[in-house]
Structure formats: C-alpha cells, structure tokens
Amino acid sequence: MAKRRSPSFVLSLELKEEPMLFSIIVDNLEICRVMYNTILGKYLKLETQMKREKQYKKYIRQWKALSRKLETDGGNTTLLADKKYTEAQLNDLRKKYQLTEYASHMWIKPVREHFGNRVNSAIAQKTASRAWLAFRGKLFGKSEKVHFIPKGEMLSFEGKTNNTGWRYIDRHIVYKDSHTPLIIKKHDDYAHQVISAIEEKQPFSYMAREKGETKTSYDHIRVKYVRIVQKEIRGKIRYFANLVISGYPPSKERIIGRGNVGLDIGTSSLAISSRTNVSLINLADEVQPISDKIRLVQRKIDRSKRAMNPAHFHTDGTVKKGRRTWVFSKRYQNLRSQLKEWHRKQAVIRKQSHHRLANNLLTLGDQFNIETMNFRALHLRKKETERSKKTGKYIRKKRFGKTIGHRAPAMFISILEEKVKRLGGTLLKVNTRKFKASQYCHKRNMYVKKPLSVRWHIIDSTTRIQRDLYSSFLLMNSNASGTKADRKKCLETFDSFKHLHDQEIQQTLNEQRMIFNSGITV
C-alpha cells in the first residue's frame, strides 16, 4: 500500500558555526557527489545496452507510430489498447535491465561501504533516488541528456526521517555526537511561530485519498526530515538546515477577494483584468539592473578566456572542436565568483518580487483564469534555418531563453497557484489553442488570427484595446469549463473594462513606464 502523504512546508535556518560538524558536512557532500555520479553512470550504461536490443527498437517504433495515429484519431479504442500493450512491453524491458528506482538502492550499498559507511544509509538511498529522478527524465523523453556533478558542486543532501542521521532536536541539528544550534533571529516572527508549533505539536487535518475514497486524516506539526544545504554568500561558505515540516505554514491573515480575474502572461510581462483593476506590468522588473551587470561580467569573462587561450579559437571567433586544456587567470576566477554572486542576488530578488505580486493579486478575486504556456519550448532555439530576404544572412535561431531565465514566468504561476489554493480560491489553466484569446473579438463574435507583431486589437474605428489586456479581459469572462469566452459576460463588462483600460494606458504614458512587447510607445 502506498505511503500516505501529508502536506509539507519548509523552514530554512542557518547553522551556527561548528568546525567539527562543518567538516563532516563537507565530507558527506563529496561522498554523496561520488555516489550520485556512480548511480547515474550505471543507469546510462544499462540504458545503452537496452537500446541495442531488437525488441526495444521494435516496440519503440510501434509506440511512436501509434502515438502519431492517436493525434488524429484519439478515440480509437483499438489503437489505445495497442499502445497500452506496447507500453507494458517497454516497461518489462526496463525492469529486465533494472531501470527502476529500487535497483539504485541496491547499487548504492557497495558504494557506501567503499567509503566506510561514513554517510547515513537513509541519505545514501535519497542520493540514489535523486540520481534516478534525473535519469528518469531522459528515459521517458522529458530531457535530452543528464549531467554529472563536478567536484565541489554538490550543494545538499537529505535524510528520510527525523529519527536517524542528521536530525532536528530542541532547536539544534544533531549528527551522532556532534550538534550545533540553529540561528533564529530575534525579530523573525514567522520562524518563532513555526518552532513553537513544532514544540507544542499542534494538530492539523488534511484530505487524503485512500482506496479510491477521500477521507479526513489527522496529524500534528513535526519535522519530517532535515536537508543540509551549502550556500556561497558574498564569497563566504555558509550552511543551512531546511526543516521539512508536516502541516501548513502559519497564516499571515491575508484575505482573498471575490470575483473572476483574467491573467495573460507572457515571457516578460503580465496583463491583469478584474472588475476593479486593469493593469499591464513587467514581471520581476527589479531584476533588470542586475541582468545588465550579469551581461557586462559575462563579456569580461569571455574576453579574459580568449586572451588566455588564443590558440583554442578560429579566426571567426568560434571555439575549435576537441578536448583542450584551458588556462584561466586569477582575474577570470574572480569574475566567475562575481557572476555567481550576481546570479544569487538575482534569484532572491526575483522570488521576492513574484511573491509580492502574487500577494497583491489575491485581493482582486478568488477565481483566476490563465492561459497555459509551454515556457520550456519557448526557451529553446528554433529548429528551422532561415535566411533574411533583405540581407541574405542567416536569421538568428535564438528565441526567449534569456528573458525566461531572468523573469521566470513559470515560477510566478506556481507561486500564485499555491497561494490561491491555500486561501480557498481556484486557478483555472485555460487551453491556449482552444480558447484563442488573441484571436477572438466579442463584438463581432468571430476569430481573426493576428500576427504577433500586432499589439493592438481594433474593435471599430474609434475603439482599440491593447492586445494583452484584451486577452486578459476575455479570460476574466471565460465560461466555467475554460474553453471559450462567455460573450454575454463580455458585453456586460466591456464598458467598465474599457474605462479602466484607458486609465491604465494613460498612467503608463504619464509615468513613462516601458512595458516589454506592449506596443505602448513612451
């Protein structure tokens, strides 16, 4: 029977410096790195052997052919049954070659013994599971390749329970005979609230599915397990304990609004439409100054690398193929440290910005409608090679990778979804291809496909609406299933939306705010 999973949240606290314990952490991190790479290498070798089998080649061809046919004939029961049978045969092949998570738990034992059992058995198993999760993406086609962890870059390890290995006991992290207190800041009310709840064993209830039925289960606030994390902050190595705690985090007494909210999210901007507010903003605008500094440091790094290794580059600036020995100057190494620190700051500021924006949106309504976006596909380069008709030169294949990396729109959606659901609201992810928010006109009740370069929706000779804001308006007035806009609601609410829309555009012009890809010229 599957283990029942209770809700969890994480409290991160820094460890007070204890040289003996910190040296053990460094040792465990390096051993975990070797174990991770060993298990990952084992998986890759077995996968290569499996792919050589004629049976595998036969079944994978059948599976791909059936998948293509089902794209046009999804309701064909014969094709579905054939596909299910083929998947079962492929699964049997994976079991034959031990491409399962539990196989890694057996492989990890001799590796752990090789290091004198210096790493706790639960941590070793969790490290093996971590290698499996990385490999599973490649095995099932979710990723193209996996990466081994270089020396010194394993940054965390964790156990399975709070009863063995690295444990939390009375505001201390304990390992065997060593222990160190957690640094809890005097004015950190949130941390004090959580620690008090753990010590008082506050009860909570949650809904769990068991034997096909949803039942109410009960538990108390407790530490499930401890994750030790190494961070480099301003050039100094510091260690933190992530306490994975059962239950729900303390409420900050936020109140969710009432009504529908439409959100049209792009790679760098967000259009918001509700009954009381219409806004067009850039996502995580605070990261832009840091992004500029990252760009300048990266250019310095590249110049230093080329100056120290001129023989490794062609005359056109491209890198020569093959394995080469690179020489890096002290300036290069210092710049790499600077770059790492800027990326850390950027990540912290971006996350804080997303949380602030999500908190502001909670007051607008309790039903959020947002289009699904495949950001993973948008950050990839184009496959087609094209030439410019004007110059004859090749057109760059780059798309939105850098923008998505800086703005993290998918992270914002996950943060908002978690907050909305916790306060009893709903976040409906609308199918982009079915809804067609950028094509529909509620006045004419028809779909008109527009190129991406057209940023304004023309309703009539006197009325034009910013494209993203109009999409958010249509999403706000979505039907219950999220398949199309409810025209009756659109006609009822358009006048108030138009008034708020004009105010937002005028305010953007007055403040000279530049909104990316909006078509608003300031």
N, C-alpha and C positions, 0 to 999 in steps of 0.2 A: 504494500500500500504506500502511495506517495506521502512524503512528509508534509504535514500541514504547515503552511507559510503564513506567519503573522506579519502585519505591516511593520516597516522599519524606517528609521531615520538615523542620521549620522551627526555626532558631535565631535568636532576636531579641536584638540587641545595640545599645546606644546609640552614637551617633556623637559623637566629641569635637568640641567647638565649633570651627567654622572659618567665620568670617563670609562669606568669598567663596563657599564651597561651599553654605552655607545659603541665601544669596541666590539661587543657581541653583536650589535645590530649590523655593523659594517661587515662582520664575518658572515652573518646569516644572509645578508643581501647578496654577497658574492656567491655563496653556495647555491642560493635559490636561482641565481642567474645561470649557473652551470647546469643545474637540474632542468630548468626551463628549456635551455638550448638543446640539451641531450634528448629530452622527450620530443621536442619539435622535430629534431633531425630524424628520430626513429619513425615518427608519423610520415614524414616526407619520403623516406626510403620505402616504406610499405605501400604508400600510395603509388609510387613509381612502379613497383612490382605488380600491383593490382591492375594498373592501366595497360600493362603489357599483355594481359590475358585476352584471348579471343572472345570469351564470354562477355567480359566487360565492354569491349568495343561493340559487340553485337547489341547489348542491352542499351548502351548509351545512345546508339544510333536510333534504336526503336523509340526510346524516350523522347528524343528531340523531334522525331517525325510526328509522334503522337501529340506533342505539345503544339507544334505548328498547326496541325489539323484542328485541334480544340480551340485555337484562336478564332477560327471562323465558324466552328460547329460545337460550341461549348456544351450544348445539352445532349450530345450523342452519348447514350449510356454504354454502348459497346466500346467506344474509344476510351471512355473514363475507366471502364473495367480493365481494358488492356493496359492503360497507363498505370493503374494501381498494381497490376500483376508485375509489370516491368520494374516499378519502384521497389516492390518486395524482393525481386531477384537481385537488384543492385544492393539492397540492404543486406541480403545474405552474403554477397561478395565482400562487403565492408566488414561484416562480422568474421568472415573467414580470414581476412588479413588483419584482424584485431584493430580496425579503425573505429574504436569506441572510446568513450571517456574512461571506462573502468579498466581497460587494458593499461592505460597510463599509470594507474595507481599500483599496478603490479610492477611495471618497469621502474618506478621511482625507488623501490625498496633497495636494490643493489647500489644505486647511485648514492642514496642517503648513507648506506653502510660504508661506501668508499670514503666518505667524509667523516667517519667515526660517529655517526648519528648525532652530529652537533646541532642539526636542525630538528625541531619537533616534528613528529610524524604527521600531525594534522596540517602543519604548514607545508610539508613536503607534498601531501596529497592536494592541497589547494593550489600549489605551484603547478602540479601536473594537470589539474583541471584548467588552469589558466592557459597552459600550452594547448590543451585540447580546444578551448574556445577560439583561440587564434587560428588553429588548423581547420576547425570546422567550417569557418567562413570560406576557406579555399576549397575544401572538399565538396561543398554544396554550391559552389559558383558565386558566392556573395563577394568574394575578393579574388584578385588575380594571383597574389603571392603573399607569403608571410615573411616576417623579418626576425632574424636572431637579435638578441640584445647584446650590444657591445659591452666590453668591460667597463665597470663603473657607472652603468646607466640603468641598473635595476634599482628602482626607487621605492618599492614597497613589498611587503609580504603580510599575510594574514592567516589566522587560525580558523578553526571551525566552531569552537565553543569557548566559553569563558572559564572552563574548568581545568584546562591544561595548557602548557606552553606559555605564551605571553597573555597575561590576564590583567583585568582591572579589579583591584581590591581597595576599598576605602580611599578613593581619590589618588591611588598610586598605580603605576604599571609595574607588575611583578613578573620576573622570569627566574625560575629556580631560586637561588639565594640572593639575587640582586633585585633592587627596586629603586624607583625614583618617583617623586611626586609630580602630579600634573600642574601646570601653571594655569590657575584660574584667576583672571583679572578681577579686581575688586568691584569694578562697575559693570561687569559683564552679567547683566541680569538674566539673560537667556541661559547662559551656561549654569548659573547658580540654580535656576528653576529646574533644569534637566537633572542636575546632580541630586537635588533634593527629591525629585520624583523617583530616581533610582533607589535612593536610600530609604524612602518611605514605601517602596514597592506599590506605587499607585496602580490600581486596577484599570483595565480598559476592555472594551468589547469590539469585535470586528466580525464581518460577514465572511464565512469560508464555505467553499463548495466541497461537499463530501458525499460520495456515492450518488452523484447526479442531483443532489439537493443542496440548496443554500441554507446554511444554519448559522446561528449566532454563536461565536466562540468567545471565551474569556481568557485573559492573561493579565500579567502585571508588567510594569515598566522595569526592564532589566537589560543588562549588557549581553548581547548575543555572542559577540566575539570582538577582538581588537585587531585593528590594522595598523601596522607601524609604517610611517611614511617619512622619507628623507626629502628635504627641500633645500635648495640653494637660494638664499635671500640676501641680496646685496653682497654677494661673494662669500657669505658665511654659510656653512652647512648646519642646518637645524633639523631636529627630529620631532615629529608629531604623532600623537595617537588618535586615530579615527575610531571612536567608540560607536559600533553599530548596535543601535538600541531598539528593542521591540516597542511597538506602540506608535503614537502620533506625536509630532513635535508640539511644544506648548503654543497655544493660540495667541496671536498678537492682537486679538479683538478687532480684527478687520471685518467690515460689513460689506457684503456683496450687494450690488444694485439689482434692479428689476428691469427686464426687457431684453430685447434682442440687440446684439452688437455684431456688425459685419466687419471682418478684417481681411484686407487684401495685402498679403505680404509678398515682397519682392526680395531680391538678393541683398539690397541695402536700405530699403525704405518700407514703411508700413502705413497703409491708409485705413482710417478708423471711421466708422459711421454708426451712430446710435441716435436715439430720439432727441438727445440733448447735446450731443457733441459730434462734430465732424473735424477730423484732424489728418494732416499728412506730415509725417516726421521721418527723419533718418534713424535707422537702428544704430544704437550704441555710438552716437555722434562723438562721445568723449574720447573714443579710441583714435580719432583721426590724427591728432598731433603725434601720438606715439607711433602710428603707422608710418608717418613721414620720417620719424627718427630711425625706425627699423629699416626703411628703404635706404637712407643715407649710410647707415652702418653696414648694410649688406654690400653696397657699392664699394666701400672702403675695404671690406674683407676680400671682395673679388679682385680689386687692384693689387692688394698685398699678395694674394695667392699667385697671380700672374707674374708679378715682379720676381718672386722667389723661384718660380718654376717655368721659365720661358720656353724650355725645350718640350714641355708637355702640351703645347698648343700649336694649332695650324696657323698659317698667316691670316686666315679669315676669322680667327678668334675662337674657333671650336676646339674642343678637347680631343687630343689624339686617343684612339682606341687602344685597349690593352691595359694590363696591370702595371702601375708605375709607382715609384717611391716619391712621395711628396715631401717637400721641406716647408715647414711653417715657422715663420718668425715669431718673436715674442709679441710684437705688435699685433700680429694676426690672432694669437691666442687671447690677448687682452680684448680685442674686438669681439671675438667669439663669446667671451664672458659678458661683455656689454650687451650683445644681441640677446643672449639668454635671459638677462635681467629685464630687458625691454619687453620681451615676449611674456615673461611672468607678470609684469605690471599690466600689460595689455589684457591678459586673460582675467585678472582680478577686476579691472575697471569695466570690462565688457560684461562680466557676470553681474556686477553691482548695478550697471545700467539696465540690464534686462529685468532684474528683479524690481527695480523702481518703476519701470514702465508697466510691468505686469500688475503691480500693486495699484497703479493709477487706473488701469483698465477695469479692475474689479468693481469700481464704483459705478461704472456705466451700465452694467446689466448682468444677467445670470445665464443668458443663452448666447454663446459665442459661435459664430459660423465663420469658418476659414477654409480656403481652398487648399487642397493637398498639393505640395510641391516636391518634386524629386531633386533636392539640392545636391545629392550625391552625383546625379547625372550632369547637373549644371556646372559642377566644378571641373569636369573632365574636358580635355581638348576635343575639338571637332575631329571626326574621322576623315571627312572628305577633304581632298586637296583642291583648292580653288585659286584661280588667278584673277587679278583685278582687270576689268575691261579697259580702264583708263591707262594704267601704267604697265600692265602685263606682268607685274610682280606677283609672287605668291602672297595670298591673304593669310594673315596670322590665324593659327588654329586656337589661340587662347580664348577662353570664354570668361567665366565668372569665378575662377578658383581663388584668386587673391581677395576679391570682395567678400566672398562667402567665408574665407578664413578670418578676415578682420571683423566682420559683422555678426557671424554665427546666427543666422535666422532660425535654423532648426533648433538650436539651444533655447532661443526665446520661446518657441512654440511649446517645447517640453516643460519649461518653467511655468508658462501661463496655464497649461493644461493641468499641471499638478496643483496649482493654487486654486483654480476654478473648481476642480473636483473636490478638493478638501473642504471648500466652503459650501458645497451642495449645489453648485452650478453645473452646466453642461457645455462641453466644447465639441461641436459637430464638425468633422472634417469632410468637406464637400468635394466630390469628384470633379476635378477641373474640366475634364473632357465632356462630361455630361452636362454640367451647369453652364459652361461657356459664358462666364460673367463679362468677359471683354468683348463679346460679340452681340449680346442681346440688347435690344432697345425696347423699353417698356411702353413708350408712347406709340411706336409703330408696330409693336408686338411681333418683331421679326429679328432674325440673326444676320448680322453683317460682319464678315471677317475683316479685321483691320490689321495692317502691318504693325509690327512692334514700334516702329518709329513714330506712329501717330499717337500723340499723348493726350488728345482731347476728343471727347465724344460729342458730336454735333447732333443735337436733337431737332432744332429748327434754326431759322435764320437769326434768331435773337438769343438762343439758348445753347451754350456749350458748357460741358462739365469735364473736369479733369478726369482722365481715364481711370486711374487707380481708385479715386474717391467714388466714382460711379459704380465700379465693380464692388466696392465695399457696401455701397447703398443697396445693390441688388442682393448681396449676400445677407445683409441685415433682414431683407424681406424674403428670404428663402422659404420654400414650403417645408413641411415637417420632415420629409424624407431627405431633403437636401439635394434634390435632382434638378430643380429649376426655381426661378424667381416667381413669387406669387404676384401676378400683375395687379390684382385688386389692391393689395397692400402697398405696392409701389405707387399707384395712382393716388392713394390716400395720403401717403407720407412725403411725396416728392416736393411739394411746395415748401414745407419746413426744412427738408434736406437742402433744397436749393438756396434758401436764405442762409443757413449755417455754412454751406459750401462757399458762397460768395464772401462771407465774413472771413473764413479761413484763408482764401486766396489773397484777399486784400491785406490781411495781417501778415502773411508770408512776404508780400511785396514791401510792406511798410518796414518790417524788421530786416529786410534783405537777407532772408534765410535761403540758402541754396539747398533745395531738395533734389537728391540724385534722380536722374531719369524721369523727372516730373513734367517737363515741358514748360515750367514756370520760369521765365527769364527775369532775373533780378539785376 
